[in-house]
């Protein structure tokens, strides 16, 4: 899988979910090239990428497994089933909807959402915009490229239905209200697959999310509950700066959110 403006795993720079980075991270995943771990695309001046981290990395595509086929795997690894959500690394792309395959101008990614999911991407940074009352995925100016939000979320629902052991994370730069986004999720059948995280509660394991079939975690940069599953990103996570003139300016300083949060995004 090709990602524009950078590799999927760039030294220790990726976007990490979770703060146990002192533990050894392992790469893996069964999705082929690019399905191994943290990362994404986007260069230093375009907002970075994202990945969600802890001590083991997610990636690859699994479909469940049958009796005698060995232990079940969550996001590609049996060990991840017992790991809390905030202790797992997710391969994540920035401006995930903006891609060359679908003809977007100045795209961030090579492939569309469906191919990214097939390649092992499990976290997506998405921008929602309102066009004449209809929610779309766009980046900045929708004339550069757009996709109807309902169409995209229908594809996500299909993926989750076909891959019952996969957990996804969506981080939304939201210019559409949570209530209008919720209407699209209701329309496409995604609402039933979302996870509502109680404020301050420990995060469930991937196995628990799989068992309850609540396998989509959604966080908005501006929006907040209701609905209960539309979490406010900066109440749950913090990130590092994402705009740099050169590599020497890279830092782990806090930009948004609070370091007390257990979810951590390292932009690159």
VEXDOSE-471824 format. One record per residue (C-alpha): chain; residue number from 1; y, x, z. Coordinates in steps of 0.1 Angstrom, whole numbers. Example, Ala and Ser with C-alpha at 12.3 -4.5 7.8 and 13.67 -1.06 7.14 Angstrom:
<r><c>A</c><k>1</k><yy>-45</yy><xx>123</xx><zz>78</zz></r>
<r><c>A</c><k>2</k><yy>-11</yy><xx>137</xx><zz>71</zz></r>
END
This chain:
<r><c>A</c><k>1</k><yy>0</yy><xx>0</xx><zz>0</zz></r>
<r><c>A</c><k>2</k><yy>34</yy><xx>13</xx><zz>-9</zz></r>
<r><c>A</c><k>3</k><yy>64</yy><xx>9</xx><zz>14</zz></r>
<r><c>A</c><k>4</k><yy>99</yy><xx>17</xx><zz>2</zz></r>
<r><c>A</c><k>5</k><yy>122</yy><xx>42</xx><zz>20</zz></r>
<r><c>A</c><k>6</k><yy>95</yy><xx>58</xx><zz>41</zz></r>
<r><c>A</c><k>7</k><yy>59</yy><xx>59</xx><zz>51</zz></r>
<r><c>A</c><k>8</k><yy>39</yy><xx>37</xx><zz>73</zz></r>
<r><c>A</c><k>9</k><yy>35</yy><xx>62</xx><zz>100</zz></r>
<r><c>A</c><k>10</k><yy>63</yy><xx>88</xx><zz>102</zz></r>
<r><c>A</c><k>11</k><yy>56</yy><xx>114</xx><zz>129</zz></r>
<r><c>A</c><k>12</k><yy>64</yy><xx>96</xx><zz>162</zz></r>
<r><c>A</c><k>13</k><yy>90</yy><xx>75</xx><zz>146</zz></r>
<r><c>A</c><k>14</k><yy>80</yy><xx>39</xx><zz>140</zz></r>
<r><c>A</c><k>15</k><yy>89</yy><xx>8</xx><zz>158</zz></r>
<r><c>A</c><k>16</k><yy>69</yy><xx>5</xx><zz>190</zz></r>
<r><c>A</c><k>17</k><yy>61</yy><xx>-27</xx><zz>208</zz></r>
<r><c>A</c><k>18</k><yy>53</yy><xx>-20</xx><zz>244</zz></r>
<r><c>A</c><k>19</k><yy>63</yy><xx>9</xx><zz>266</zz></r>
<r><c>A</c><k>20</k><yy>31</yy><xx>27</xx><zz>273</zz></r>
<r><c>A</c><k>21</k><yy>38</yy><xx>53</xx><zz>247</zz></r>
<r><c>A</c><k>22</k><yy>27</yy><xx>81</xx><zz>271</zz></r>
<r><c>A</c><k>23</k><yy>-9</yy><xx>70</xx><zz>265</zz></r>
<r><c>A</c><k>24</k><yy>-27</yy><xx>83</xx><zz>235</zz></r>
<r><c>A</c><k>25</k><yy>-23</yy><xx>62</xx><zz>204</zz></r>
<r><c>A</c><k>26</k><yy>-51</yy><xx>60</xx><zz>179</zz></r>
<r><c>A</c><k>27</k><yy>-48</yy><xx>50</xx><zz>143</zz></r>
<r><c>A</c><k>28</k><yy>-73</yy><xx>27</xx><zz>127</zz></r>
<r><c>A</c><k>29</k><yy>-77</yy><xx>-5</xx><zz>109</zz></r>
<r><c>A</c><k>30</k><yy>-100</yy><xx>-17</xx><zz>82</zz></r>
<r><c>A</c><k>31</k><yy>-74</yy><xx>-28</xx><zz>56</zz></r>
<r><c>A</c><k>32</k><yy>-73</yy><xx>4</xx><zz>36</zz></r>
<r><c>A</c><k>33</k><yy>-43</yy><xx>25</xx><zz>28</zz></r>
<r><c>A</c><k>34</k><yy>-14</yy><xx>18</xx><zz>51</zz></r>
<r><c>A</c><k>35</k><yy>-35</yy><xx>-3</xx><zz>76</zz></r>
<r><c>A</c><k>36</k><yy>-35</yy><xx>23</xx><zz>103</zz></r>
<r><c>A</c><k>37</k><yy>-7</yy><xx>19</xx><zz>127</zz></r>
<r><c>A</c><k>38</k><yy>30</yy><xx>18</xx><zz>135</zz></r>
<r><c>A</c><k>39</k><yy>57</yy><xx>20</xx><zz>109</zz></r>
<r><c>A</c><k>40</k><yy>72</yy><xx>1</xx><zz>82</zz></r>
<r><c>A</c><k>41</k><yy>99</yy><xx>9</xx><zz>57</zz></r>
<r><c>A</c><k>42</k><yy>136</yy><xx>13</xx><zz>54</zz></r>
<r><c>A</c><k>43</k><yy>155</yy><xx>45</xx><zz>58</zz></r>
<r><c>A</c><k>44</k><yy>180</yy><xx>56</xx><zz>84</zz></r>
<r><c>A</c><k>45</k><yy>209</yy><xx>38</xx><zz>69</zz></r>
<r><c>A</c><k>46</k><yy>192</yy><xx>5</xx><zz>61</zz></r>
<r><c>A</c><k>47</k><yy>181</yy><xx>-8</xx><zz>94</zz></r>
<r><c>A</c><k>48</k><yy>149</yy><xx>10</xx><zz>101</zz></r>
<r><c>A</c><k>49</k><yy>115</yy><xx>-5</xx><zz>103</zz></r>
<r><c>A</c><k>50</k><yy>95</yy><xx>-20</xx><zz>131</zz></r>
<r><c>A</c><k>51</k><yy>62</yy><xx>-17</xx><zz>146</zz></r>
<r><c>A</c><k>52</k><yy>50</yy><xx>-29</xx><zz>179</zz></r>
<r><c>A</c><k>53</k><yy>34</yy><xx>-4</xx><zz>203</zz></r>
<r><c>A</c><k>54</k><yy>14</yy><xx>6</xx><zz>233</zz></r>
<r><c>A</c><k>55</k><yy>-17</yy><xx>26</xx><zz>235</zz></r>
<r><c>A</c><k>56</k><yy>-38</yy><xx>13</xx><zz>206</zz></r>
<r><c>A</c><k>57</k><yy>-26</yy><xx>4</xx><zz>171</zz></r>
<r><c>A</c><k>58</k><yy>-34</yy><xx>-28</xx><zz>153</zz></r>
<r><c>A</c><k>59</k><yy>-40</yy><xx>-31</xx><zz>116</zz></r>
<r><c>A</c><k>60</k><yy>-66</yy><xx>-41</xx><zz>90</zz></r>
<r><c>A</c><k>61</k><yy>-80</yy><xx>-75</xx><zz>84</zz></r>
<r><c>A</c><k>62</k><yy>-109</yy><xx>-90</xx><zz>103</zz></r>
<r><c>A</c><k>63</k><yy>-125</yy><xx>-124</xx><zz>98</zz></r>
<r><c>A</c><k>64</k><yy>-143</yy><xx>-130</xx><zz>129</zz></r>
<r><c>A</c><k>65</k><yy>-179</yy><xx>-118</xx><zz>128</zz></r>
<r><c>A</c><k>66</k><yy>-212</yy><xx>-134</xx><zz>134</zz></r>
<r><c>A</c><k>67</k><yy>-241</yy><xx>-130</xx><zz>158</zz></r>
<r><c>A</c><k>68</k><yy>-256</yy><xx>-95</xx><zz>156</zz></r>
<r><c>A</c><k>69</k><yy>-226</yy><xx>-81</xx><zz>138</zz></r>
<r><c>A</c><k>70</k><yy>-213</yy><xx>-62</xx><zz>168</zz></r>
<r><c>A</c><k>71</k><yy>-184</yy><xx>-70</xx><zz>191</zz></r>
<r><c>A</c><k>72</k><yy>-156</yy><xx>-91</xx><zz>179</zz></r>
<r><c>A</c><k>73</k><yy>-125</yy><xx>-73</xx><zz>167</zz></r>
<r><c>A</c><k>74</k><yy>-89</yy><xx>-84</xx><zz>173</zz></r>
<r><c>A</c><k>75</k><yy>-64</yy><xx>-71</xx><zz>148</zz></r>
<r><c>A</c><k>76</k><yy>-91</yy><xx>-46</xx><zz>136</zz></r>
<r><c>A</c><k>77</k><yy>-104</yy><xx>-32</xx><zz>169</zz></r>
<r><c>A</c><k>78</k><yy>-128</yy><xx>-44</xx><zz>195</zz></r>
<r><c>A</c><k>79</k><yy>-108</yy><xx>-26</xx><zz>222</zz></r>
<r><c>A</c><k>80</k><yy>-76</yy><xx>-45</xx><zz>213</zz></r>
<r><c>A</c><k>81</k><yy>-92</yy><xx>-78</xx><zz>224</zz></r>
<r><c>A</c><k>82</k><yy>-87</yy><xx>-68</xx><zz>260</zz></r>
<r><c>A</c><k>83</k><yy>-52</yy><xx>-53</xx><zz>255</zz></r>
<r><c>A</c><k>84</k><yy>-21</yy><xx>-73</xx><zz>265</zz></r>
<r><c>A</c><k>85</k><yy>2</yy><xx>-81</xx><zz>236</zz></r>
<r><c>A</c><k>86</k><yy>28</yy><xx>-56</xx><zz>249</zz></r>
<r><c>A</c><k>87</k><yy>3</yy><xx>-28</xx><zz>250</zz></r>
<r><c>A</c><k>88</k><yy>-6</yy><xx>-29</xx><zz>213</zz></r>
<r><c>A</c><k>89</k><yy>10</yy><xx>-13</xx><zz>183</zz></r>
<r><c>A</c><k>90</k><yy>17</yy><xx>-35</xx><zz>152</zz></r>
<r><c>A</c><k>91</k><yy>23</yy><xx>-21</xx><zz>118</zz></r>
<r><c>A</c><k>92</k><yy>56</yy><xx>-39</xx><zz>109</zz></r>
<r><c>A</c><k>93</k><yy>79</yy><xx>-40</xx><zz>80</zz></r>
<r><c>A</c><k>94</k><yy>117</yy><xx>-44</xx><zz>79</zz></r>
<r><c>A</c><k>95</k><yy>132</yy><xx>-71</xx><zz>56</zz></r>
<r><c>A</c><k>96</k><yy>96</yy><xx>-80</xx><zz>49</zz></r>
<r><c>A</c><k>97</k><yy>104</yy><xx>-107</xx><zz>24</zz></r>
<r><c>A</c><k>98</k><yy>125</yy><xx>-84</xx><zz>2</zz></r>
<r><c>A</c><k>99</k><yy>100</yy><xx>-69</xx><zz>-23</zz></r>
<r><c>A</c><k>100</k><yy>98</yy><xx>-54</xx><zz>-58</zz></r>
<r><c>A</c><k>101</k><yy>68</yy><xx>-75</xx><zz>-69</zz></r>
<r><c>A</c><k>102</k><yy>88</yy><xx>-107</xx><zz>-68</zz></r>
<r><c>A</c><k>103</k><yy>119</yy><xx>-92</xx><zz>-85</zz></r>
<r><c>A</c><k>104</k><yy>143</yy><xx>-89</xx><zz>-55</zz></r>
<r><c>A</c><k>105</k><yy>173</yy><xx>-67</xx><zz>-62</zz></r>
<r><c>A</c><k>106</k><yy>173</yy><xx>-35</xx><zz>-41</zz></r>
<r><c>A</c><k>107</k><yy>140</yy><xx>-44</xx><zz>-24</zz></r>
<r><c>A</c><k>108</k><yy>129</yy><xx>-30</xx><zz>9</zz></r>
<r><c>A</c><k>109</k><yy>92</yy><xx>-34</xx><zz>2</zz></r>
<r><c>A</c><k>110</k><yy>69</yy><xx>-29</xx><zz>-27</zz></r>
<r><c>A</c><k>111</k><yy>48</yy><xx>-61</xx><zz>-22</zz></r>
<r><c>A</c><k>112</k><yy>53</yy><xx>-97</xx><zz>-10</zz></r>
<r><c>A</c><k>113</k><yy>43</yy><xx>-111</xx><zz>23</zz></r>
<r><c>A</c><k>114</k><yy>7</yy><xx>-121</xx><zz>13</zz></r>
<r><c>A</c><k>115</k><yy>-1</yy><xx>-86</xx><zz>1</zz></r>
<r><c>A</c><k>116</k><yy>14</yy><xx>-70</xx><zz>31</zz></r>
<r><c>A</c><k>117</k><yy>-8</yy><xx>-92</xx><zz>54</zz></r>
<r><c>A</c><k>118</k><yy>-38</yy><xx>-82</xx><zz>33</zz></r>
<r><c>A</c><k>119</k><yy>-29</yy><xx>-46</xx><zz>37</zz></r>
<r><c>A</c><k>120</k><yy>-28</yy><xx>-47</xx><zz>75</zz></r>
<r><c>A</c><k>121</k><yy>9</yy><xx>-55</xx><zz>83</zz></r>
<r><c>A</c><k>122</k><yy>9</yy><xx>-76</xx><zz>115</zz></r>
<r><c>A</c><k>123</k><yy>46</yy><xx>-76</xx><zz>123</zz></r>
<r><c>A</c><k>124</k><yy>74</yy><xx>-88</xx><zz>101</zz></r>
<r><c>A</c><k>125</k><yy>112</yy><xx>-87</xx><zz>103</zz></r>
<r><c>A</c><k>126</k><yy>125</yy><xx>-117</xx><zz>85</zz></r>
<r><c>A</c><k>127</k><yy>160</yy><xx>-131</xx><zz>77</zz></r>
<r><c>A</c><k>128</k><yy>165</yy><xx>-168</xx><zz>75</zz></r>
<r><c>A</c><k>129</k><yy>195</yy><xx>-184</xx><zz>57</zz></r>
<r><c>A</c><k>130</k><yy>206</yy><xx>-219</xx><zz>49</zz></r>
<r><c>A</c><k>131</k><yy>211</yy><xx>-228</xx><zz>12</zz></r>
<r><c>A</c><k>132</k><yy>225</yy><xx>-263</xx><zz>8</zz></r>
<r><c>A</c><k>133</k><yy>205</yy><xx>-275</xx><zz>38</zz></r>
<r><c>A</c><k>134</k><yy>173</yy><xx>-258</xx><zz>29</zz></r>
<r><c>A</c><k>135</k><yy>160</yy><xx>-228</xx><zz>49</zz></r>
<r><c>A</c><k>136</k><yy>153</yy><xx>-197</xx><zz>28</zz></r>
<r><c>A</c><k>137</k><yy>142</yy><xx>-162</xx><zz>34</zz></r>
<r><c>A</c><k>138</k><yy>170</yy><xx>-139</xx><zz>21</zz></r>
<r><c>A</c><k>139</k><yy>185</yy><xx>-106</xx><zz>29</zz></r>
<r><c>A</c><k>140</k><yy>223</yy><xx>-107</xx><zz>32</zz></r>
<r><c>A</c><k>141</k><yy>232</yy><xx>-123</xx><zz>-1</zz></r>
<r><c>A</c><k>142</k><yy>206</yy><xx>-148</xx><zz>-14</zz></r>
<r><c>A</c><k>143</k><yy>215</yy><xx>-139</xx><zz>-50</zz></r>
<r><c>A</c><k>144</k><yy>196</yy><xx>-107</xx><zz>-44</zz></r>
<r><c>A</c><k>145</k><yy>164</yy><xx>-126</xx><zz>-39</zz></r>
<r><c>A</c><k>146</k><yy>151</yy><xx>-155</xx><zz>-19</zz></r>
<r><c>A</c><k>147</k><yy>120</yy><xx>-174</xx><zz>-10</zz></r>
<r><c>A</c><k>148</k><yy>118</yy><xx>-209</xx><zz>4</zz></r>
<r><c>A</c><k>149</k><yy>109</yy><xx>-206</xx><zz>41</zz></r>
<r><c>A</c><k>150</k><yy>84</yy><xx>-235</xx><zz>39</zz></r>
<r><c>A</c><k>151</k><yy>65</yy><xx>-218</xx><zz>10</zz></r>
<r><c>A</c><k>152</k><yy>64</yy><xx>-185</xx><zz>29</zz></r>
<r><c>A</c><k>153</k><yy>52</yy><xx>-201</xx><zz>61</zz></r>
<r><c>A</c><k>154</k><yy>25</yy><xx>-221</xx><zz>43</zz></r>
<r><c>A</c><k>155</k><yy>12</yy><xx>-187</xx><zz>31</zz></r>
<r><c>A</c><k>156</k><yy>12</yy><xx>-174</xx><zz>66</zz></r>
<r><c>A</c><k>157</k><yy>-6</yy><xx>-204</xx><zz>79</zz></r>
<r><c>A</c><k>158</k><yy>-33</yy><xx>-199</xx><zz>52</zz></r>
<r><c>A</c><k>159</k><yy>-37</yy><xx>-163</xx><zz>62</zz></r>
<r><c>A</c><k>160</k><yy>-41</yy><xx>-172</xx><zz>99</zz></r>
<r><c>A</c><k>161</k><yy>-66</yy><xx>-199</xx><zz>91</zz></r>
<r><c>A</c><k>162</k><yy>-87</yy><xx>-175</xx><zz>70</zz></r>
<r><c>A</c><k>163</k><yy>-85</yy><xx>-147</xx><zz>96</zz></r>
<r><c>A</c><k>164</k><yy>-90</yy><xx>-162</xx><zz>130</zz></r>
<r><c>A</c><k>165</k><yy>-90</yy><xx>-129</xx><zz>149</zz></r>
<r><c>A</c><k>166</k><yy>-56</yy><xx>-118</xx><zz>137</zz></r>
<r><c>A</c><k>167</k><yy>-24</yy><xx>-120</xx><zz>158</zz></r>
<r><c>A</c><k>168</k><yy>10</yy><xx>-117</xx><zz>141</zz></r>
<r><c>A</c><k>169</k><yy>46</yy><xx>-111</xx><zz>154</zz></r>
<r><c>A</c><k>170</k><yy>77</yy><xx>-124</xx><zz>136</zz></r>
<r><c>A</c><k>171</k><yy>111</yy><xx>-110</xx><zz>146</zz></r>
<r><c>A</c><k>172</k><yy>138</yy><xx>-132</xx><zz>129</zz></r>
<r><c>A</c><k>173</k><yy>174</yy><xx>-124</xx><zz>121</zz></r>
<r><c>A</c><k>174</k><yy>183</yy><xx>-160</xx><zz>122</zz></r>
<r><c>A</c><k>175</k><yy>211</yy><xx>-177</xx><zz>104</zz></r>
<r><c>A</c><k>176</k><yy>191</yy><xx>-210</xx><zz>105</zz></r>
<r><c>A</c><k>177</k><yy>190</yy><xx>-229</xx><zz>138</zz></r>
<r><c>A</c><k>178</k><yy>158</yy><xx>-229</xx><zz>159</zz></r>
<r><c>A</c><k>179</k><yy>155</yy><xx>-267</xx><zz>154</zz></r>
<r><c>A</c><k>180</k><yy>156</yy><xx>-264</xx><zz>116</zz></r>
<r><c>A</c><k>181</k><yy>132</yy><xx>-236</xx><zz>117</zz></r>
<r><c>A</c><k>182</k><yy>109</yy><xx>-257</xx><zz>139</zz></r>
<r><c>A</c><k>183</k><yy>110</yy><xx>-285</xx><zz>113</zz></r>
<r><c>A</c><k>184</k><yy>96</yy><xx>-260</xx><zz>87</zz></r>
<r><c>A</c><k>185</k><yy>69</yy><xx>-249</xx><zz>111</zz></r>
<r><c>A</c><k>186</k><yy>59</yy><xx>-285</xx><zz>118</zz></r>
<r><c>A</c><k>187</k><yy>59</yy><xx>-292</xx><zz>81</zz></r>
<r><c>A</c><k>188</k><yy>37</yy><xx>-263</xx><zz>73</zz></r>
<r><c>A</c><k>189</k><yy>13</yy><xx>-266</xx><zz>102</zz></r>
<r><c>A</c><k>190</k><yy>23</yy><xx>-234</xx><zz>119</zz></r>
<r><c>A</c><k>191</k><yy>36</yy><xx>-249</xx><zz>151</zz></r>
<r><c>A</c><k>192</k><yy>1</yy><xx>-254</xx><zz>164</zz></r>
<r><c>A</c><k>193</k><yy>-6</yy><xx>-216</xx><zz>160</zz></r>
<r><c>A</c><k>194</k><yy>25</yy><xx>-204</xx><zz>179</zz></r>
<r><c>A</c><k>195</k><yy>25</yy><xx>-189</xx><zz>214</zz></r>
<r><c>A</c><k>196</k><yy>50</yy><xx>-200</xx><zz>240</zz></r>
<r><c>A</c><k>197</k><yy>56</yy><xx>-172</xx><zz>264</zz></r>
<r><c>A</c><k>198</k><yy>68</yy><xx>-182</xx><zz>299</zz></r>
<r><c>A</c><k>199</k><yy>98</yy><xx>-160</xx><zz>309</zz></r>
<r><c>A</c><k>200</k><yy>88</yy><xx>-131</xx><zz>331</zz></r>
<r><c>A</c><k>201</k><yy>51</yy><xx>-138</xx><zz>329</zz></r>
<r><c>A</c><k>202</k><yy>26</yy><xx>-111</xx><zz>319</zz></r>
<r><c>A</c><k>203</k><yy>17</yy><xx>-111</xx><zz>282</zz></r>
<r><c>A</c><k>204</k><yy>-18</yy><xx>-124</xx><zz>274</zz></r>
<r><c>A</c><k>205</k><yy>-43</yy><xx>-101</xx><zz>257</zz></r>
<r><c>A</c><k>206</k><yy>-50</yy><xx>-104</xx><zz>220</zz></r>
<r><c>A</c><k>207</k><yy>-83</yy><xx>-119</xx><zz>229</zz></r>
<r><c>A</c><k>208</k><yy>-67</yy><xx>-146</xx><zz>249</zz></r>
<r><c>A</c><k>209</k><yy>-43</yy><xx>-154</xx><zz>221</zz></r>
<r><c>A</c><k>210</k><yy>-73</yy><xx>-156</xx><zz>197</zz></r>
<r><c>A</c><k>211</k><yy>-93</yy><xx>-178</xx><zz>221</zz></r>
<r><c>A</c><k>212</k><yy>-64</yy><xx>-203</xx><zz>224</zz></r>
<r><c>A</c><k>213</k><yy>-56</yy><xx>-201</xx><zz>187</zz></r>
<r><c>A</c><k>214</k><yy>-20</yy><xx>-193</xx><zz>196</zz></r>
<r><c>A</c><k>215</k><yy>-18</yy><xx>-162</xx><zz>173</zz></r>
<r><c>A</c><k>216</k><yy>18</yy><xx>-162</xx><zz>161</zz></r>
<r><c>A</c><k>217</k><yy>46</yy><xx>-148</xx><zz>184</zz></r>
<r><c>A</c><k>218</k><yy>81</yy><xx>-157</xx><zz>171</zz></r>
<r><c>A</c><k>219</k><yy>113</yy><xx>-142</xx><zz>184</zz></r>
<r><c>A</c><k>220</k><yy>149</yy><xx>-148</xx><zz>171</zz></r>
<r><c>A</c><k>221</k><yy>178</yy><xx>-124</xx><zz>174</zz></r>
<r><c>A</c><k>222</k><yy>203</yy><xx>-151</xx><zz>181</zz></r>
<r><c>A</c><k>223</k><yy>183</yy><xx>-183</xx><zz>187</zz></r>
<r><c>A</c><k>224</k><yy>164</yy><xx>-193</xx><zz>218</zz></r>
<r><c>A</c><k>225</k><yy>142</yy><xx>-221</xx><zz>231</zz></r>
<r><c>A</c><k>226</k><yy>138</yy><xx>-250</xx><zz>225</zz></r>
<r><c>A</c><k>227</k><yy>113</yy><xx>-251</xx><zz>209</zz></r>
<r><c>A</c><k>228</k><yy>94</yy><xx>-232</xx><zz>237</zz></r>
<r><c>A</c><k>229</k><yy>77</yy><xx>-209</xx><zz>212</zz></r>
<r><c>A</c><k>230</k><yy>111</yy><xx>-197</xx><zz>197</zz></r>
<r><c>A</c><k>231</k><yy>117</yy><xx>-168</xx><zz>220</zz></r>
<r><c>A</c><k>232</k><yy>150</yy><xx>-149</xx><zz>222</zz></r>
<r><c>A</c><k>233</k><yy>142</yy><xx>-114</xx><zz>211</zz></r>
<r><c>A</c><k>234</k><yy>166</yy><xx>-95</xx><zz>234</zz></r>
<r><c>A</c><k>235</k><yy>153</yy><xx>-114</xx><zz>264</zz></r>
<r><c>A</c><k>236</k><yy>119</yy><xx>-100</xx><zz>256</zz></r>
<r><c>A</c><k>237</k><yy>125</yy><xx>-66</xx><zz>240</zz></r>
<r><c>A</c><k>238</k><yy>148</yy><xx>-37</xx><zz>236</zz></r>
<r><c>A</c><k>239</k><yy>154</yy><xx>-13</xx><zz>206</zz></r>
<r><c>A</c><k>240</k><yy>169</yy><xx>20</xx><zz>196</zz></r>
<r><c>A</c><k>241</k><yy>198</yy><xx>26</xx><zz>173</zz></r>
<r><c>A</c><k>242</k><yy>191</yy><xx>21</xx><zz>136</zz></r>
<r><c>A</c><k>243</k><yy>220</yy><xx>36</xx><zz>117</zz></r>
<r><c>A</c><k>244</k><yy>222</yy><xx>74</xx><zz>113</zz></r>
<r><c>A</c><k>245</k><yy>239</yy><xx>98</xx><zz>89</zz></r>
<r><c>A</c><k>246</k><yy>211</yy><xx>124</xx><zz>92</zz></r>
<r><c>A</c><k>247</k><yy>178</yy><xx>130</xx><zz>110</zz></r>
<r><c>A</c><k>248</k><yy>195</yy><xx>150</xx><zz>137</zz></r>
<r><c>A</c><k>249</k><yy>212</yy><xx>118</xx><zz>149</zz></r>
<r><c>A</c><k>250</k><yy>179</yy><xx>100</xx><zz>156</zz></r>
<r><c>A</c><k>251</k><yy>178</yy><xx>90</xx><zz>192</zz></r>
<r><c>A</c><k>252</k><yy>159</yy><xx>69</xx><zz>218</zz></r>
<r><c>A</c><k>253</k><yy>190</yy><xx>55</xx><zz>233</zz></r>
<r><c>A</c><k>254</k><yy>191</yy><xx>18</xx><zz>242</zz></r>
<r><c>A</c><k>255</k><yy>209</yy><xx>-3</xx><zz>216</zz></r>
<r><c>A</c><k>256</k><yy>200</yy><xx>-40</xx><zz>223</zz></r>
<r><c>A</c><k>257</k><yy>181</yy><xx>-57</xx><zz>251</zz></r>
<r><c>A</c><k>258</k><yy>172</yy><xx>-41</xx><zz>284</zz></r>
<r><c>A</c><k>259</k><yy>148</yy><xx>-12</xx><zz>291</zz></r>
<r><c>A</c><k>260</k><yy>132</yy><xx>-34</xx><zz>318</zz></r>
<r><c>A</c><k>261</k><yy>116</yy><xx>-54</xx><zz>290</zz></r>
<r><c>A</c><k>262</k><yy>80</yy><xx>-44</xx><zz>282</zz></r>
<r><c>A</c><k>263</k><yy>85</yy><xx>-48</xx><zz>244</zz></r>
<r><c>A</c><k>264</k><yy>101</yy><xx>-18</xx><zz>227</zz></r>
<r><c>A</c><k>265</k><yy>112</yy><xx>-13</xx><zz>191</zz></r>
<r><c>A</c><k>266</k><yy>118</yy><xx>23</xx><zz>179</zz></r>
<r><c>A</c><k>267</k><yy>138</yy><xx>20</xx><zz>146</zz></r>
<r><c>A</c><k>268</k><yy>135</yy><xx>47</xx><zz>119</zz></r>
END
